[in-house]
Amino acid sequence: MCRNIRTLSNFAPPASADEVEAAALQYVRKISGTSKPSAANREAFDTAVAAVRAATEELLDALVIKAPPRDREVEAAKARARSAARFGT
């Protein structure tokens, strides 16, 4: 999994449209192997990003989660602690 794609489900507040768009863009960049498509591939690239974004929004709307929503700041602090333990910073 691409390290730049973050978990988007079960957060308070819910994932924003910008977060969903960023995840879709990162996914398409990863599987296409390019971060900036050529002019010939731009339409296909943009279409793929839109399709992934739509599928992600549909999935997030359909998920039934019984756990209480997670706090973004708490999760970020946990990630920083894991990084510090892993890389010794």
Backbone as ProteinMPNN parsed JSONL, in Angstrom:
{"seq_chain_A": "MCRNIRTLSNFAPPASADEVEAAALQYVRKISGTSKPSAANREAFDTAVAAVRAATEELLDALVIKAPPRDREVEAAKARARSAARFGT", "coords_chain_A": {"N_chain_A": [[0.855, -1.185, 0.0], [0.462, 2.204, -0.705], [2.31, 4.543, 1.072], [1.405, 7.133, 1.414], [-1.311, 7.121, 1.327], [-3.918, 7.418, 3.47], [-5.88, 6.026, 6.168], [-9.314, 6.532, 5.937], [-11.771, 6.051, 7.039], [-14.152, 6.122, 9.747], [-13.609, 8.464, 11.319], [-13.849, 11.422, 13.274], [-14.162, 14.727, 12.601], [-15.845, 13.376, 9.643], [-14.04, 12.119, 6.729], [-12.857, 14.587, 4.514], [-13.809, 16.003, 1.319], [-11.506, 16.811, 0.013], [-9.57, 15.147, 1.207], [-10.391, 12.635, 0.322], [-10.102, 12.992, -2.425], [-7.299, 13.393, -2.551], [-6.382, 10.873, -1.697], [-7.381, 9.265, -3.766], [-5.974, 10.312, -5.939], [-3.317, 9.689, -5.165], [-3.467, 6.902, -5.215], [-3.981, 6.348, -7.951], [-1.685, 7.469, -9.066], [0.215, 5.718, -7.979], [-0.464, 3.156, -9.065], [-0.28, 3.688, -11.764], [2.286, 4.408, -12.1], [3.297, 6.914, -12.467], [3.597, 10.343, -11.598], [2.939, 12.567, -12.918], [1.135, 12.577, -15.637], [1.591, 12.167, -19.193], [0.525, 14.393, -21.838], [-0.945, 12.892, -23.626], [-1.945, 10.899, -22.023], [-3.394, 12.166, -20.073], [-6.245, 12.498, -19.969], [-7.182, 9.852, -19.515], [-5.928, 9.379, -17.066], [-7.108, 11.365, -15.398], [-9.761, 10.532, -15.548], [-9.575, 8.056, -14.298], [-8.838, 8.871, -11.69], [-11.185, 10.229, -10.94], [-13.006, 8.083, -10.975], [-11.978, 6.408, -8.972], [-12.187, 8.136, -6.802], [-15.01, 8.415, -6.648], [-15.739, 5.745, -6.103], [-14.491, 5.439, -3.635], [-15.849, 7.335, -2.039], [-18.398, 6.204, -2.14], [-17.929, 3.764, -0.853], [-17.097, 4.651, 1.731], [-19.465, 5.872, 2.571], [-21.142, 3.675, 2.722], [-20.126, 1.951, 4.648], [-20.607, 0.279, 7.741], [-19.967, 0.994, 10.914], [-19.314, 0.091, 14.157], [-17.684, 0.886, 16.181], [-16.558, 3.622, 18.238], [-16.003, 6.889, 16.785], [-12.689, 7.732, 15.681], [-10.166, 9.989, 16.868], [-8.521, 12.442, 15.058], [-6.195, 13.829, 15.84], [-5.21, 12.287, 17.974], [-4.66, 9.891, 16.633], [-2.69, 10.824, 14.873], [-0.687, 11.486, 16.693], [-0.077, 8.94, 17.666], [0.996, 7.827, 15.323], [3.254, 9.446, 14.981], [4.696, 8.658, 17.245], [5.149, 5.951, 16.645], [6.787, 6.284, 14.409], [8.983, 7.601, 15.544], [9.912, 5.586, 17.235], [10.597, 3.682, 15.359], [12.484, 4.936, 13.645], [14.156, 6.196, 15.378], [14.059, 8.938, 16.057]], "CA_chain_A": [[0.0, 0.0, 0.0], [1.19, 3.464, -0.772], [2.396, 5.14, 2.405], [0.727, 8.429, 1.467], [-2.754, 6.938, 1.424], [-4.273, 7.276, 4.877], [-7.203, 5.512, 6.488], [-10.29, 7.615, 5.895], [-13.039, 5.696, 7.674], [-14.37, 6.181, 11.185], [-13.002, 9.616, 11.967], [-14.719, 12.564, 13.569], [-15.207, 14.71, 11.581], [-15.594, 12.45, 8.533], [-13.07, 12.521, 5.713], [-13.312, 15.667, 3.642], [-13.702, 15.752, -0.12], [-10.092, 16.973, -0.338], [-8.844, 13.951, 1.636], [-10.775, 11.556, -0.581], [-9.451, 13.307, -3.707], [-5.857, 13.144, -2.404], [-6.176, 9.423, -1.657], [-7.621, 8.757, -5.12], [-4.841, 10.735, -6.766], [-2.147, 8.889, -4.79], [-3.676, 5.541, -5.687], [-3.796, 6.308, -9.405], [-0.251, 7.695, -9.305], [0.959, 4.516, -7.624], [-0.668, 2.041, -9.996], [0.123, 4.066, -13.122], [3.739, 4.559, -12.112], [3.68, 8.271, -12.819], [2.928, 11.379, -10.813], [2.48, 13.58, -13.864], [0.965, 11.872, -16.9], [1.802, 12.916, -20.432], [-0.699, 14.972, -22.398], [-1.69, 11.809, -24.265], [-2.562, 10.062, -20.993], [-4.038, 13.015, -19.066], [-7.679, 12.215, -19.861], [-7.329, 8.555, -18.867], [-5.48, 9.573, -15.685], [-8.148, 12.123, -14.696], [-10.945, 9.668, -15.473], [-9.291, 7.058, -13.262], [-8.909, 9.548, -10.394], [-12.599, 10.47, -10.662], [-13.646, 6.799, -10.689], [-11.508, 5.961, -7.658], [-12.801, 9.043, -5.825], [-16.421, 8.042, -6.522], [-15.805, 4.45, -5.424], [-14.094, 5.661, -2.246], [-16.965, 8.004, -1.369], [-19.469, 5.217, -2.024], [-17.518, 2.824, 0.187], [-17.139, 5.304, 3.04], [-20.869, 6.095, 2.912], [-21.817, 2.398, 2.939], [-19.562, 1.209, 5.778], [-21.288, 0.296, 9.031], [-18.907, 0.865, 11.913], [-19.887, 0.148, 15.492], [-16.711, 1.486, 17.096], [-16.661, 5.08, 18.285], [-15.093, 7.549, 15.84], [-11.338, 8.032, 16.152], [-9.755, 11.386, 16.857], [-7.399, 12.614, 14.124], [-4.987, 14.253, 16.572], [-4.714, 11.121, 18.725], [-4.074, 8.974, 15.649], [-1.45, 11.443, 14.388], [0.306, 11.349, 17.765], [0.346, 7.54, 17.651], [1.846, 7.643, 14.14], [4.548, 10.078, 15.275], [5.384, 7.806, 18.219], [5.642, 4.769, 15.911], [7.889, 6.733, 13.563], [10.126, 7.858, 16.419], [10.436, 4.291, 17.682], [11.166, 2.983, 14.199], [13.639, 5.616, 13.07], [15.012, 6.74, 16.437], [14.109, 10.395, 16.067]], "C_chain_A": [[0.887, 1.23, 0.0], [1.171, 4.132, 0.597], [1.643, 6.456, 2.519], [-0.787, 8.307, 1.537], [-3.074, 6.609, 2.872], [-5.655, 6.655, 5.028], [-8.165, 6.68, 6.574], [-11.569, 7.294, 6.655], [-12.981, 5.869, 9.184], [-13.576, 7.279, 11.886], [-14.07, 10.659, 12.246], [-13.862, 13.809, 13.472], [-14.844, 13.757, 10.448], [-14.574, 13.012, 7.54], [-13.659, 13.587, 4.809], [-13.177, 15.254, 2.18], [-12.25, 15.87, -0.576], [-9.271, 15.746, 0.047], [-9.144, 12.771, 0.722], [-10.102, 11.765, -1.941], [-7.951, 13.003, -3.647], [-5.555, 11.651, -2.387], [-6.361, 8.813, -3.044], [-6.456, 9.092, -6.04], [-3.599, 9.909, -6.453], [-2.267, 7.459, -5.296], [-3.414, 5.434, -7.188], [-2.336, 6.565, -9.762], [0.545, 6.425, -9.06], [0.783, 3.421, -8.676], [-0.271, 2.387, -11.42], [1.632, 4.225, -13.232], [4.202, 5.95, -12.499], [2.931, 9.266, -11.944], [2.402, 12.496, -11.711], [2.361, 12.917, -15.232], [1.247, 12.788, -18.096], [0.458, 13.465, -20.915], [-1.577, 13.888, -23.033], [-2.447, 10.959, -23.245], [-3.364, 10.856, -19.962], [-5.518, 12.674, -18.889], [-7.923, 10.89, -19.147], [-6.977, 8.642, -17.381], [-6.581, 10.27, -14.878], [-9.432, 11.31, -14.534], [-10.771, 8.619, -14.387], [-9.382, 7.675, -11.867], [-10.372, 9.777, -10.005], [-13.323, 9.174, -10.29], [-13.25, 6.283, -9.306], [-12.12, 6.837, -6.562], [-14.253, 8.652, -5.574], [-16.573, 6.719, -5.77], [-15.454, 4.594, -3.947], [-15.22, 6.32, -1.462], [-18.119, 7.037, -1.144], [-19.159, 4.228, -0.904], [-17.64, 3.453, 1.57], [-18.57, 5.548, 3.505], [-21.578, 4.794, 3.293], [-21.312, 1.634, 4.16], [-20.413, 1.381, 7.032], [-20.231, 0.009, 10.081], [-19.515, 1.066, 13.292], [-18.946, 0.789, 16.506], [-16.908, 2.996, 17.131], [-15.663, 5.711, 17.317], [-13.738, 7.851, 16.492], [-11.075, 9.526, 16.032], [-8.506, 11.52, 15.991], [-6.102, 12.986, 14.845], [-4.373, 13.101, 17.364], [-4.036, 10.147, 17.773], [-2.762, 9.522, 15.095], [-0.347, 11.322, 15.427], [0.819, 9.913, 17.835], [1.305, 7.28, 16.484], [3.225, 8.265, 14.364], [5.359, 9.235, 16.253], [5.942, 6.551, 17.544], [6.846, 5.131, 15.052], [9.142, 6.969, 14.397], [10.756, 6.565, 16.899], [11.14, 3.556, 16.544], [12.464, 3.598, 13.715], [14.546, 6.271, 14.108], [15.128, 8.241, 16.444], [13.307, 10.96, 17.208]], "O_chain_A": [[1.937, 1.261, 0.642], [0.111, 4.265, 1.208], [1.276, 6.855, 3.624], [-1.475, 9.298, 1.783], [-2.561, 5.638, 3.428], [-6.492, 6.747, 4.13], [-7.871, 7.695, 7.206], [-12.378, 8.191, 6.893], [-11.923, 5.777, 9.806], [-12.95, 7.044, 12.919], [-15.068, 10.755, 11.532], [-12.895, 13.928, 14.224], [-13.684, 13.371, 10.302], [-14.291, 14.21, 7.519], [-14.814, 13.5, 4.392], [-12.509, 14.271, 1.859], [-11.809, 15.122, -1.449], [-8.377, 15.342, -0.696], [-8.248, 11.996, 0.388], [-9.593, 10.815, -2.535], [-7.397, 12.424, -4.581], [-4.58, 11.208, -2.995], [-5.588, 7.946, -3.452], [-6.008, 8.254, -6.824], [-2.9, 9.473, -7.368], [-1.286, 6.872, -5.752], [-2.708, 4.532, -7.637], [-1.809, 5.932, -10.677], [1.442, 6.088, -9.833], [1.762, 2.826, -9.127], [0.042, 1.495, -12.209], [2.189, 4.183, -14.328], [5.373, 6.147, -12.823], [1.771, 9.051, -11.594], [1.531, 13.269, -11.314], [3.367, 12.716, -15.913], [1.15, 14.012, -18.005], [-0.602, 13.046, -20.452], [-2.805, 13.964, -22.98], [-3.475, 10.365, -23.571], [-3.957, 10.262, -19.061], [-5.99, 12.571, -17.757], [-8.779, 10.811, -18.266], [-7.652, 8.047, -16.541], [-6.94, 9.81, -13.794], [-10.105, 11.395, -13.506], [-11.707, 8.326, -13.643], [-9.945, 7.065, -10.959], [-10.75, 9.542, -8.857], [-14.162, 9.17, -9.389], [-14.091, 5.781, -8.561], [-12.524, 6.332, -5.514], [-14.684, 8.565, -4.424], [-17.436, 6.591, -4.901], [-16.06, 3.938, -3.1], [-15.516, 5.908, -0.34], [-18.746, 7.047, -0.085], [-20.032, 3.897, -0.101], [-18.22, 2.857, 2.477], [-18.861, 5.443, 4.696], [-22.51, 4.809, 4.097], [-22.01, 0.751, 4.659], [-20.877, 2.478, 7.342], [-19.67, -1.085, 10.131], [-20.151, 2.085, 13.561], [-19.383, 1.193, 17.583], [-17.377, 3.584, 16.156], [-14.603, 5.143, 17.056], [-13.653, 8.175, 17.676], [-11.675, 10.223, 15.215], [-7.539, 10.783, 16.181], [-5.03, 12.501, 14.484], [-3.151, 12.962, 17.415], [-2.958, 9.633, 18.071], [-1.822, 8.761, 14.87], [0.809, 11.081, 15.077], [2.012, 9.69, 18.04], [2.31, 6.588, 16.647], [4.242, 7.684, 13.986], [6.575, 9.112, 16.107], [7.064, 6.134, 17.829], [7.812, 4.372, 14.977], [10.24, 6.579, 13.998], [11.979, 6.449, 16.967], [12.155, 2.891, 16.753], [13.425, 2.892, 13.412], [15.584, 6.834, 13.761], [16.178, 8.779, 16.798], [13.237, 12.178, 17.37]]}, "name": "protein", "num_of_chains": 1, "seq": "MCRNIRTLSNFAPPASADEVEAAALQYVRKISGTSKPSAANREAFDTAVAAVRAATEELLDALVIKAPPRDREVEAAKARARSAARFGT"}
